[in-house]
């Protein structure tokens, strides 16, 4: 009688093992075996991290093995089991790999096919076509779209983390409860002692050091020491937490009546403002998105104010970016003066603080939440709904949506676009010339990582898609792209996402956007939050007084009374600390420990990808040597694979 050797690998995360009964059936082209209980007498099978082997003898020839069925039945009580993979050694000596990397909850059954990636057109056998279709039907019932709030991209239909499908929930050890993490941060930073003075103001800027004194971090300390300087202010638009707002100014906006006379003392080339604009030396950051948002009342006595500034910046003779004019609201007028570096010290300082506060709000809500977290969730939901596990694009993307839906669901539960191609987005803002703007490390490093991802993606696409026609005729792929557009992006053309993809080139660009957004872009705008936002005056999360309406009246006392009170400062510091931490056992870009792909050409492409990323790490490390403000957020060894924090 034919005998097969079956090897079963259990996950190594907490509670991955099971004491339940595990049964296996082999489904071949010539027949299906009986259910076999996988059990070793006097041996505890399926322990966490275990790899167990079993001999399975069948009554008759099964032919080519096409599927395996795994069934879990209760022993003492229901528990979950994380199955990594199963391999089957056939009587003729062949090894067949069946990747799984899924949880089996309660009493359940899953059906696996071998790990070779296949497009739908490659499946000619009825049972494989049927398996493909049933998998998607099941997933579409589990992964449903829901409107969280009007105007947002659609998200997963789940009220809380425990409502999510088990396969996309956090592992137990991840410890992502926001309240717990913030409390831990507060304890680690020794700032709980200020909470009893929740609504009291600080005395002066030096008073903020009381919650900062125990921190030892090169960048954050440098920010604390130099935050009032114009050079530090301008630098952050290039390499801070929100390096995507600055644009080259081609023409002064009509609602910013700045004249050469106003800024003459800041212009170093003896040119008029118009001439400086023509030469490409003037840049602008416009926070018009915040215009019209009313003050928020957090309690009966406390208002939180917003401004919608326009900030004009200048590239000086040292090729550094410095501010030369700030208007704090969009409509010019006598009560909306244009603040200048030549103004009184505290007038100019408060104007810059208002810009930094506005930048903080746009960063958190648009750059960070919308354009990385929520957009990546859209990709994840559409992937699970429309791409079966055997599809090469599913295998390519699954590592890059790991925990994303879970972290967003946690955020909706407890805390609370247009996204173009990276190089084109940089060019569209007039920020693409490296010689012209030599200190824009976000651009420089981002382009390197973008090209490495795109090269890797192109290699994988070439393996599975022979021509543009195959791309266009891949209905599962087209359904994925359509799901992203119609549901995730609400069918809005302005989102920048296509309804369909018809060429290999466009498919490579699309997938590069997905992976870059979930990995590099999120890293660039997330992991610097403690560096740049922990010194409260440099990134105020709230302002307790409205913007000044006149010059010459601002005092240090007024600035301190405008900045966050002690309690909110403490919570803010705890939050940015917690959000800037890598997770235990973080998976960084290029790391694919779950071997969804079994084909040698893809594994070779992955190896080349990692080699390219290693070379980028070396380039960035060499560039950062001896820098007082090193930029490392886009170093691949610091870029997690997915949005998971």
C-alpha positions in Angstrom: 0.0 0.0 0.0 1.3 3.5 -0.9 2.8 5.4 2.0 3.3 9.2 2.3 5.5 11.1 4.8 3.6 14.2 6.0 5.5 16.9 7.9 3.5 19.5 9.8 5.0 22.8 11.0 3.3 24.8 13.9 3.9 28.5 14.3 6.2 29.8 17.0 4.1 32.7 18.2 2.4 32.6 21.5 -0.5 30.0 21.8 0.2 28.7 18.3 0.1 25.1 19.4 -2.9 22.9 20.0 -4.0 19.8 22.0 -6.9 19.2 19.6 -7.2 16.2 17.3 -5.8 16.9 13.8 -6.9 14.9 10.9 -5.5 14.9 7.3 -6.9 13.7 4.0 -5.0 13.6 0.7 -6.9 14.5 -2.5 -5.3 13.2 -5.7 -6.2 13.0 -9.3 -7.2 9.3 -8.9 -9.0 9.5 -5.6 -9.2 10.8 -2.0 -7.8 9.1 1.0 -9.6 8.4 4.3 -9.2 10.8 7.2 -6.0 10.0 9.1 -5.5 11.1 12.7 -2.1 12.6 13.0 -0.9 11.4 16.4 2.2 10.0 18.0 1.5 7.9 21.1 3.0 9.2 24.3 4.1 12.4 22.4 2.7 15.9 22.6 2.1 16.8 19.0 1.6 20.3 17.5 3.5 22.2 20.2 4.4 25.8 19.6 7.3 25.9 17.1 7.2 22.1 16.5 7.8 20.3 13.2 6.2 16.9 13.4 6.4 14.1 10.8 3.9 11.2 10.2 3.6 8.2 7.9 0.3 8.1 6.2 -0.6 4.8 4.4 -3.4 4.7 1.9 -5.4 1.8 0.5 -5.0 2.6 -3.2 -3.1 4.9 -5.6 -4.2 8.5 -5.4 -2.4 9.8 -8.5 -1.0 13.3 -8.4 -1.7 15.0 -5.1 -3.8 18.1 -5.7 -5.1 19.2 -2.4 -4.8 18.3 1.3 -7.6 18.7 3.9 -6.8 19.5 7.5 -9.5 19.1 10.1 -9.3 20.1 13.8 -11.6 18.6 16.4 -11.9 19.5 20.1 -10.0 17.5 22.7 -10.6 19.2 26.0 -11.6 22.7 25.0 -11.5 24.9 21.9 -8.2 26.4 21.1 -6.7 28.0 18.0 -3.8 26.4 16.0 -1.4 28.3 13.8 -0.4 26.0 10.9 2.7 27.3 9.0 3.0 24.6 6.3 2.7 21.0 5.4 5.1 19.0 3.2 4.2 15.7 1.6 6.8 13.1 0.4 5.2 10.9 -2.1 5.9 7.2 -2.6 8.0 8.0 -5.6 10.2 10.4 -3.6 8.8 13.8 -4.7 8.3 16.6 -2.1 5.2 18.8 -2.4 5.0 22.0 -0.3 1.7 23.3 1.0 2.1 26.8 2.5 -0.6 27.8 5.0 0.4 30.4 7.5 -3.1 30.6 8.9 -5.0 30.0 12.1 -7.5 27.2 12.4 -10.0 28.2 15.1 -12.3 26.0 17.1 -13.5 22.9 15.2 -12.6 23.8 11.6 -11.3 22.5 8.3 -9.1 24.1 5.7 -8.2 22.9 2.3 -4.7 23.6 1.0 -3.2 23.4 -2.5 0.5 23.2 -3.3 2.6 26.3 -3.1 3.1 26.9 -6.8 1.8 30.3 -7.7 -0.9 30.1 -10.4 -3.0 32.6 -12.3 -6.6 31.5 -12.9 -5.8 30.8 -16.5 -3.2 28.3 -15.4 -5.8 26.1 -13.6 -7.4 23.6 -16.0 -8.5 21.0 -13.4 -12.0 21.4 -12.2 -11.3 20.6 -8.5 -8.6 23.4 -8.4 -10.9 25.9 -10.1 -13.6 25.0 -7.6 -11.1 25.4 -4.7 -10.1 28.8 -6.0 -13.7 30.0 -6.3 -14.8 28.7 -2.9 -11.8 30.3 -1.1 -12.8 33.7 -2.5 -16.5 33.2 -1.7 -15.6 32.4 1.9 -13.2 35.4 2.2 -15.7 37.8 0.7 -18.1 36.9 3.5 -15.4 37.5 6.1 -13.9 40.7 4.7 -16.7 43.2 4.1 -16.4 46.9 3.4 -17.8 49.4 5.8 -18.0 53.2 6.0 -16.3 54.3 9.2 -16.9 58.0 8.7 -18.2 59.9 5.8 -15.5 60.9 3.3 -13.0 58.4 4.5 -11.8 55.4 2.4 -14.0 52.4 3.3 -12.5 50.1 5.9 -13.1 46.6 7.3 -16.5 45.8 8.7 -15.5 45.2 12.3 -16.3 47.2 15.4 -13.4 46.0 17.4 -10.2 43.9 17.1 -11.8 40.7 18.3 -14.4 40.9 15.5 -11.7 40.6 12.8 -11.0 37.3 11.0 -8.5 35.4 13.2 -5.9 35.4 10.4 -5.5 39.2 10.5 -5.7 39.7 14.3 -2.5 40.5 16.2 -0.4 37.8 17.7 -0.9 37.8 21.5 2.6 38.9 22.3 2.3 42.0 20.2 0.7 44.0 23.0 -0.9 46.7 20.9 -3.5 48.1 23.3 -3.1 51.8 23.0 -4.0 52.7 26.5 -1.6 50.1 27.8 1.2 51.3 25.5 0.7 54.9 26.5 0.7 54.1 30.1 3.9 52.1 29.7 5.4 55.1 27.9 4.3 57.5 30.6 6.0 55.2 33.2 9.2 54.8 31.1 9.4 58.5 30.6 8.8 59.3 34.3 6.1 61.8 33.4 3.1 60.5 35.5 4.1 62.8 38.3 2.8 65.8 36.2 -0.7 64.4 35.6 -2.2 65.9 38.8 -1.6 69.3 37.3 -3.5 68.3 34.1 -4.8 71.7 33.1 -2.1 74.0 34.5 0.3 75.8 32.2 4.0 75.5 32.1 6.0 78.5 33.4 8.3 79.0 30.5 10.1 77.0 27.7 12.7 75.6 30.1 9.8 74.2 32.2 9.1 71.7 29.4 12.5 70.1 30.1 11.0 68.7 33.3 9.3 66.0 31.1 12.2 65.9 28.8 15.2 65.7 31.0 15.5 61.9 31.2 15.4 61.5 27.4 18.7 60.7 25.6 18.3 61.0 21.9 20.6 62.9 19.5 17.9 64.3 17.3 15.3 65.1 19.9 17.9 66.8 22.1 19.1 68.8 19.1 15.6 69.9 18.4 15.2 71.0 22.0 18.3 73.1 21.8 17.8 74.6 18.3 14.0 74.6 17.7 13.8 78.4 17.7 16.3 78.8 14.9 15.0 79.4 11.3 17.4 76.8 9.9 15.9 74.1 12.1 12.4 75.3 11.2 13.1 75.1 7.5 15.0 71.8 7.7 12.0 70.0 9.1 10.0 70.6 5.9 12.6 68.5 4.1 13.5 65.8 6.6 11.1 65.9 9.5 8.0 63.9 10.1 6.1 65.5 7.3 8.5 66.0 4.4 5.7 66.0 1.7 4.2 69.5 2.1 6.9 71.8 0.7 6.7 72.9 -2.9 8.6 75.1 -5.2 6.8 78.4 -5.5 6.2 79.3 -9.2 3.9 82.2 -8.5 2.9 83.9 -5.3 -0.7 83.0 -4.4 -3.2 85.9 -4.7 -4.1 85.6 -0.9 -0.4 86.1 0.2 0.4 89.8 -0.5 4.1 89.6 0.2 6.3 92.2 -1.4 10.1 92.5 -2.0 10.2 95.3 0.6 8.8 93.0 3.3 11.4 90.3 2.8 14.3 92.2 1.4 16.5 91.6 4.5 16.1 87.8 4.0 17.0 87.8 0.3 20.8 87.2 0.0 21.2 87.5 -3.8 20.3 91.1 -4.2 17.3 90.2 -6.3 13.7 91.0 -6.1 11.2 88.5 -4.7 9.9 87.9 -8.3 13.4 87.3 -9.6 14.1 84.8 -6.8 10.9 83.0 -7.7 12.0 82.9 -11.3 15.3 81.4 -10.3 13.6 78.7 -8.2 14.8 79.9 -4.8 11.3 80.4 -3.2 9.3 77.5 -1.7 5.9 77.5 -0.1 3.9 75.4 2.4 0.2 76.1 2.4 -2.1 74.6 5.0 -5.3 75.7 3.3 -6.7 72.3 4.1 -7.2 73.4 7.7 -9.1 76.6 6.7 -12.6 76.9 8.2 -12.2 74.3 10.9 -13.7 75.7 14.1 -12.1 75.7 17.5 -12.7 72.4 19.3 -14.1 72.4 22.9 -12.5 69.6 24.8 -14.3 70.5 28.0 -16.6 73.4 29.2 -13.5 75.6 29.9 -11.0 74.6 27.2 -10.9 75.5 23.5 -8.4 74.1 21.0 -7.6 76.4 18.1 -6.4 75.8 14.6 -4.8 78.1 12.0 -4.4 77.6 8.2 -1.0 79.3 7.6 0.8 80.0 4.4 4.6 79.9 4.9 7.1 81.2 2.4 10.6 79.8 2.4 13.9 80.8 0.8 16.9 78.8 -0.3 19.8 80.9 0.9 23.3 81.0 -0.5 24.3 78.1 1.7 21.5 76.0 0.0 19.6 75.9 3.2 15.8 76.4 3.4 14.7 79.2 5.8 11.3 80.9 6.4 10.9 84.5 5.2 7.2 85.2 5.6 4.2 83.6 7.5 0.6 84.5 7.2 -1.5 82.6 9.8 -4.8 82.4 8.0 -5.9 82.2 4.4 -7.7 85.6 4.0 -5.4 88.6 4.0 -6.3 91.6 6.0 -5.4 94.0 8.8 -6.2 91.3 11.5 -4.2 88.7 9.6 -0.7 90.3 9.4 2.2 88.7 7.5 4.9 87.9 10.1 8.6 88.3 9.1 12.0 87.4 10.5 12.6 91.2 11.0 9.6 91.4 13.4 9.9 91.3 17.2 11.4 88.0 18.5 8.3 86.6 20.1 6.0 87.7 17.2 8.1 85.7 14.8 8.5 82.8 17.2 4.8 82.4 17.8 4.1 82.6 14.1 6.5 79.7 13.5 5.0 77.7 16.4 1.6 78.1 14.7 3.0 76.7 11.5 4.6 73.8 13.4 1.2 73.0 15.1 -0.6 73.1 11.8 2.0 70.8 10.3 1.5 68.4 13.2 -2.2 68.2 12.5 -1.8 67.7 8.7 0.9 65.1 9.3 -1.2 63.1 11.7 -4.5 63.2 9.9 -3.5 63.2 6.2 0.2 62.2 5.7 0.2 59.5 8.3 -3.4 58.3 9.0 -5.0 58.7 5.6 -2.1 58.2 3.1 -0.4 55.3 4.8 -2.7 53.6 7.4 -6.1 53.9 5.7 -4.8 53.5 2.1 -2.8 50.3 3.1 -5.9 48.9 4.7 -7.8 49.3 1.5 -5.1 47.3 -0.3 -5.3 44.6 2.4 -9.1 44.2 2.3 -9.3 44.1 -1.5 -6.4 41.6 -1.6 -8.2 39.2 0.8 -11.5 39.6 -1.1 -10.3 39.2 -4.6 -7.0 37.3 -4.7 -6.8 33.6 -3.7 -3.8 32.5 -1.7 -2.4 30.7 -4.8 -2.3 34.0 -6.8 1.2 35.4 -7.2 0.1 38.9 -6.4 -1.4 37.7 -3.1 1.8 36.0 -2.3 3.7 39.1 -3.1 1.5 41.5 -1.1 0.5 39.5 2.0 3.7 40.4 3.9 3.0 44.1 3.3 -0.5 44.1 4.8 0.5 42.2 7.9 -1.4 43.6 11.0 -2.4 46.7 9.0 -6.2 46.0 9.3 -5.7 45.1 12.9 -3.8 48.3 13.9 -6.4 50.4 12.1 -9.2 48.6 13.8 -7.5 49.2 17.1 -7.1 52.9 16.3 -10.8 53.2 15.4 -11.7 51.3 18.5 -9.5 53.1 21.0 -8.3 56.4 19.5 -10.4 57.9 17.7 -6.1 60.8 -1.6 -4.4 61.1 -3.9 -1.2 59.0 -3.7 0.9 59.1 -6.8 4.2 57.5 -7.8 7.0 58.6 -5.6 9.3 60.2 -8.2 6.4 61.8 -10.0 5.1 63.2 -6.7 8.5 64.7 -6.0 8.7 66.3 -9.4 5.1 67.6 -9.2 6.2 69.7 -6.2 9.3 70.9 -8.0 11.5 69.1 -5.4 13.3 66.6 -7.7 16.6 68.4 -8.4 19.2 66.9 -6.0 21.8 69.5 -6.9 19.4 72.3 -6.5 18.1 71.1 -3.1 21.0 69.0 -1.8 19.8 68.3 1.7 16.4 66.6 0.9 17.3 63.2 2.3 13.7 62.0 2.3 13.7 62.4 -1.5 17.1 60.9 -2.1 16.7 57.9 0.1 13.0 57.4 -1.0 14.0 57.2 -4.6 16.6 54.6 -3.9 14.1 52.4 -2.0 11.4 53.0 -4.6 13.7 51.8 -7.4 14.7 48.7 -5.4 11.1 47.8 -4.8 10.1 48.5 -8.4 13.0 46.3 -9.7 12.0 43.4 -7.4 8.3 43.8 -8.3 9.1 43.8 -12.1 11.1 40.6 -11.7 8.2 38.8 -10.0 5.7 40.2 -12.6 7.9 38.9 -15.4 7.9 35.4 -14.0 4.1 35.1 -14.0 2.9 37.4 -16.7 4.2 36.7 -20.2 2.5 39.7 -21.8 0.2 42.7 -21.3 -2.6 40.6 -22.6 -2.2 38.2 -19.7 -2.4 41.1 -17.3 -5.5 42.5 -18.9 -7.2 39.0 -18.9 -6.4 38.2 -15.3 -9.9 38.7 -13.9 -8.9 38.2 -10.3 -6.3 40.9 -10.6 -8.8 43.2 -12.3 -11.3 42.5 -9.5 -8.6 43.4 -6.9 -7.9 46.7 -8.7 -11.6 47.5 -9.1 -12.3 46.7 -5.4 -9.6 49.2 -4.4 -11.1 51.9 -6.7 -14.8 51.3 -6.2 -15.0 50.6 -2.5 -11.7 51.6 -0.9 -11.5 54.9 -2.8 -15.3 55.4 -3.2 -15.1 55.4 -7.0 -13.4 58.8 -7.0 -11.3 59.6 -10.0 -9.4 62.2 -8.0 -8.0 59.5 -5.8 -5.5 58.8 -8.5 -6.1 55.1 -8.5 -7.1 53.3 -11.8 -10.2 51.2 -12.3 -8.2 48.6 -14.3 -4.7 47.7 -15.3 -3.8 46.7 -18.8 -0.1 46.5 -19.0 2.8 44.9 -17.2 4.4 48.3 -16.7 1.3 49.8 -15.0 1.0 46.6 -12.9 4.6 47.1 -11.7 4.0 50.7 -10.8 0.7 49.9 -9.0 2.3 47.1 -6.9 5.3 49.4 -6.1 2.9 52.0 -4.8 1.2 49.4 -2.6 4.5 48.1 -1.1 6.2 51.5 -0.9 3.2 53.0 0.9 2.9 50.2 3.4 6.6 50.1 4.1 8.9 53.0 3.3 6.3 55.9 3.3 4.9 54.8 6.6 8.4 54.5 8.1 9.3 58.0 6.8 6.3 59.6 8.5 5.9 57.5 11.6 9.2 56.6 13.2 10.5 60.1 13.5 7.6 61.2 15.7 9.6 61.0 18.9 12.6 62.7 17.4 10.7 65.7 16.0 7.6 66.0 18.2 8.7 65.1 21.7 9.9 68.7 22.3 6.4 70.1 22.8 7.0 73.7 21.5 8.3 72.3 18.2 5.2 70.3 17.5 2.3 71.5 19.7 -0.6 69.0 19.4 -3.0 71.7 20.6 -3.1 75.5 20.9 -5.2 77.0 23.7 -5.5 80.5 22.3 -6.3 81.8 18.8 -3.6 83.1 16.4 -2.4 86.7 17.0 -4.2 89.4 15.0 -1.6 92.1 15.5 2.2 92.6 15.7 4.1 93.9 18.6 1.9 92.4 21.3 3.2 88.9 21.8 5.0 88.1 25.0 6.7 84.9 26.3 3.8 84.5 28.8 1.3 84.6 25.9 3.2 81.9 24.0 3.3 79.6 27.1 -0.4 80.2 27.7 -1.1 79.2 24.1 1.0 76.0 24.2 -0.5 72.7 25.6 -1.0 72.5 29.3 1.0 70.0 31.4 -1.4 67.1 31.2 -1.8 67.2 27.4 1.9 67.7 27.0 2.5 64.5 29.0 0.0 62.5 27.0 1.5 63.8 23.8 5.0 62.8 24.8 3.8 59.3 25.8 2.0 58.9 22.5 4.8 59.9 20.2 7.2 57.7 22.2 4.9 54.7 21.9 4.2 55.3 18.2 8.0 55.5 17.4 9.0 52.2 18.8 9.6 49.1 16.6 7.8 46.0 17.6 9.4 42.9 19.0 10.4 40.5 16.2 9.8 43.3 13.6 9.9 42.2 10.0 11.8 44.7 7.9 11.7 45.4 4.2 12.9 42.4 2.2 12.3 39.9 5.0 9.9 37.1 4.0 10.0 34.4 6.7 6.6 33.1 5.6 7.5 31.2 2.4 4.4 31.7 0.4 6.5 31.5 -2.8 8.2 28.1 -3.3 9.5 28.8 -6.9 13.3 29.2 -7.2 13.2 32.2 -9.6 11.2 34.2 -7.0 13.5 33.2 -4.2 16.4 34.4 -6.3 14.6 37.7 -7.0 14.1 38.1 -3.2 17.8 37.5 -2.6 18.7 40.2 -5.2 16.2 42.5 -3.5 17.8 42.0 -0.1 21.2 42.6 -1.7 20.0 45.9 -3.2 18.5 47.0 0.1 21.7 46.2 1.9 23.6 48.4 -0.5 21.2 51.2 0.2 21.7 50.7 4.0 25.5 51.2 3.4 25.0 54.3 1.3 22.8 55.9 3.9 25.1 54.9 6.8 28.1 56.4 5.0 26.1 59.6 4.3 25.1 59.9 7.9 28.6 59.6 9.3 29.4 62.5 11.6 26.1 64.3 10.8 24.6 66.3 13.6 21.2 65.5 12.2 21.4 62.0 10.6 18.5 60.9 8.4 17.8 57.2 8.8 14.0 56.8 8.5 14.3 55.3 5.0 17.3 53.1 5.7 15.8 49.6 4.7 17.0 48.1 7.9 14.6 50.5 9.7 11.6 50.1 7.3 9.1 47.5 8.6 7.4 45.5 5.8 3.9 46.8 6.7 1.9 49.4 8.6 1.7 47.7 12.0 2.1 50.5 14.6 
